[in-house]
């Protein structure tokens, strides 16, 4: 049982590292975007499913680890649950804003780049802080 729990923690840690990679990929591709139409297409086909899957992987492995600990709630577990909800809400807000962005408006992509970058940096920093906190305990 202990080996399975340790393997689950390893997979959870790899998921967090993957989440950092996805956030960095999102930031880089947003900075490099030149066309709103192409970015929307890239976002809907690749980035949104990749981000959602990675966040889902981290949440799923966290739930499995909580079940392995017989749903023993601690401050760390509650913090991770709150952070998971915050990440989901921020991603929905970012994607909904992009969805309703009109390509006919001038400088729409430039305005979205500022908004999207801010949300992605917030997500990255939140994940970094919770990751450092969890890896140090």
Buried (B, 14 or more C-beta within 10 A) or exposed (E): EEEEEEEBBEBBBEBBEBBBEBBEBBBEBBEEBEEBEEBBEBBEEEBBEBBBEBBEBBBEBBEBBBEBEEEEEEEEBEBBBEBBEBBBEBBEEBBEBBEEBEEEEEEBBEEBBEBBBEBBEBBBEBBEEBBEEBEEE
